[in-house]
């Protein structure tokens, strides 16, 4: 962990991580005694700004290039994409935020993706938490159907439960800010 990532971890861990004996039901349908509510980062101004700086200054440079666009499936990726776009804007770089709707609009132009899609060729996919990567893959497929290149994704928390492998099978390399084992003070079989 880089220094900014460590600072974000210290400011966030008690807010986003919960463990209990009675399992939580996750978006994937799986059950787990570990729960991550990354909205406690993405919907908190100070933590969200810290996250955007971590992504811009520590995580994304390790990928080897700055993105043209960032985004993912609404709602998890929306605040991350907008904050990251603003963080890049603060250092004089334009990175467009894109939002993938869960369903195409039933009116107007019927768009599935919002934002400056025609201004970019490649997008870095974002998500808050990845378990099986179902939401992330939905965004990857939507971007690819729109003609965009998708080779990389980033999440706040990798639950280490198969999402990384599912993305690799689709040709997408995943990076993360934290992984479940960073938070797991209680070791258990799930």
C-alpha positions in Angstrom: 0.0 0.0 0.0 1.2 3.4 -0.9 1.1 6.3 1.6 -2.2 7.8 0.2 -3.8 4.3 0.2 -2.7 3.7 3.8 -4.3 7.0 4.8 -7.5 6.1 3.0 -7.5 2.7 4.7 -7.1 4.3 8.2 -9.9 6.8 7.5 -12.3 4.2 6.0 -11.8 0.7 7.5 -14.1 1.2 10.4 -16.8 2.7 8.2 -16.9 0.3 5.3 -16.2 -3.1 6.8 -18.5 -5.2 8.9 -18.3 -8.8 10.1 -21.0 -10.8 11.8 -21.8 -14.4 12.5 -25.1 -14.3 10.6 -24.2 -14.0 6.9 -25.1 -11.0 4.8 -26.6 -11.6 1.4 -24.5 -10.0 -1.3 -25.5 -8.5 -4.7 -24.2 -11.7 -6.3 -26.6 -13.8 -4.2 -23.8 -15.3 -2.3 -23.7 -15.3 1.5 -20.8 -13.9 3.5 -20.0 -12.9 7.0 -17.8 -10.1 5.6 -19.6 -7.0 4.2 -18.2 -4.0 2.5 -20.3 -0.8 2.1 -18.1 1.3 -0.1 -20.8 4.0 -0.2 -19.2 5.1 3.1 -16.3 6.2 0.9 -18.0 7.2 -2.4 -20.8 9.2 -0.7 -18.5 11.0 1.8 -16.8 14.1 0.3 -13.5 13.8 2.1 -13.1 10.1 1.6 -14.2 10.3 -2.0 -11.6 12.9 -2.7 -9.0 10.8 -1.0 -10.1 7.8 -3.1 -9.8 9.8 -6.3 -6.3 10.9 -5.4 -5.3 7.3 -4.5 -6.5 6.1 -7.9 -4.9 9.0 -9.8 -1.6 9.0 -8.0 -1.0 5.5 -6.8 -3.1 2.8 -8.5 -3.5 4.1 -12.1 0.2 5.0 -12.7 1.0 1.3 -12.0 -1.2 0.4 -15.0 1.2 2.2 -17.3 -1.0 4.9 -18.9 -3.6 7.5 -18.0 -7.2 6.7 -19.0 -9.1 8.6 -21.7 -12.4 7.8 -19.9 -13.5 6.1 -16.7 -16.8 4.6 -15.7 -18.9 1.6 -15.0 -22.4 0.4 -14.1 -24.6 2.8 -12.2 -24.7 3.3 -9.1 -21.5 1.9 -7.7 -19.2 3.5 -10.3 -20.9 6.9 -10.7 -19.3 8.9 -7.9 -15.9 7.2 -8.4 -15.9 8.2 -12.1 -16.9 11.8 -11.5 -14.5 12.3 -8.6 -11.6 10.7 -10.6 -12.5 12.9 -13.6 -12.3 16.0 -11.4 -9.0 14.8 -9.8 -7.5 14.6 -13.3 -9.0 17.9 -14.2 -7.3 19.5 -11.2 -3.9 18.5 -12.7 -4.8 19.7 -16.2 -5.8 16.4 -17.8 -9.2 15.6 -19.3 -10.6 12.2 -18.4 -14.3 11.7 -19.3 -16.6 10.0 -16.8 -19.0 7.5 -18.4 -22.1 5.9 -16.9 -23.6 2.6 -18.0 -27.3 2.4 -17.4 -28.7 -0.9 -16.1 -31.1 -0.7 -19.0 -31.1 1.4 -22.1 -33.4 4.5 -21.9 -36.9 3.8 -23.1 -37.3 7.3 -24.5 -35.3 9.9 -26.3 -32.1 8.4 -27.9 -32.4 5.1 -26.0 -28.8 5.3 -24.8 -27.3 2.7 -22.6 -24.1 4.8 -21.9 -24.1 8.4 -20.8 -21.2 10.7 -21.3 -18.7 11.7 -24.1 -18.5 8.2 -25.6 -17.6 9.6 -29.1 -14.6 11.5 -27.7 -12.7 8.4 -26.5 -11.6 5.0 -27.8 -10.7 3.3 -24.5 -12.3 3.2 -21.0 -11.0 2.1 -17.6 -13.9 0.3 -15.9 -14.6 1.2 -12.3 -16.6 -0.6 -9.6 -16.9 -0.3 -5.8 -16.8 -4.0 -4.7 -16.1 -7.0 -6.8 -17.2 -10.5 -5.7 -18.0 -12.4 -8.9 -17.6 -9.3 -11.1 -21.1 -9.6 -12.5 -21.7 -5.8 -12.5 -18.2 -5.1 -13.7 -18.6 -7.5 -16.6 -22.0 -6.0 -17.5 -20.2 -2.6 -17.8 -17.3 -4.1 -19.8 -19.8 -5.7 -22.3 -21.8 -2.4 -22.7 -18.6 -0.4 -23.4 -17.4 -3.0 -25.9 -20.8 -3.1 -27.6 -20.4 0.7 -28.0 -17.1 0.2 -29.7 -14.8 1.1 -26.9 -11.6 -0.8 -25.9 -11.7 -2.2 -22.4 -8.5 -3.9 -21.1 -8.4 -2.8 -17.4 -10.7 -2.3 -14.4 -10.3 -1.0 -10.9 -12.4 -1.6 -7.8 -12.2 -0.3 -4.3 -12.5 -3.7 -2.7 -11.7 -7.1 -4.3 -13.5 -9.7 -2.2 -11.1 -12.3 -3.6 -14.0 -14.6 -4.5 -13.6 -15.3 -8.2 -14.1 -11.8 -9.7 -10.5 -11.4 -10.8 -10.6 -14.7 -12.6 -13.9 -13.9 -14.3 -12.5 -10.6 -15.6 -9.3 -12.2 -16.8 -11.3 -14.7 -18.8 -12.8 -11.7 -20.6 -9.4 -10.2 -21.2 -9.7 -7.5 -18.5 -6.9 -7.0 -15.9 -8.3 -5.9 -12.5 -6.5 -3.7 -10.0 -7.9 -2.8 -6.6 -7.3 -0.4 -3.7 -8.0 -3.0 -1.0 -8.7 -6.7 -0.8 -10.9 -8.5 1.7 -7.9 -9.9 3.5 -6.7 -6.4 4.3 -9.8 -6.0 6.5 -10.3 -9.5 7.8 -9.3 -9.5 11.4 -11.3 -12.7 11.9 -10.2 -15.6 9.9 -13.0 -17.9 8.9 -13.9 -20.5 6.1 -15.8 -18.1 3.8 
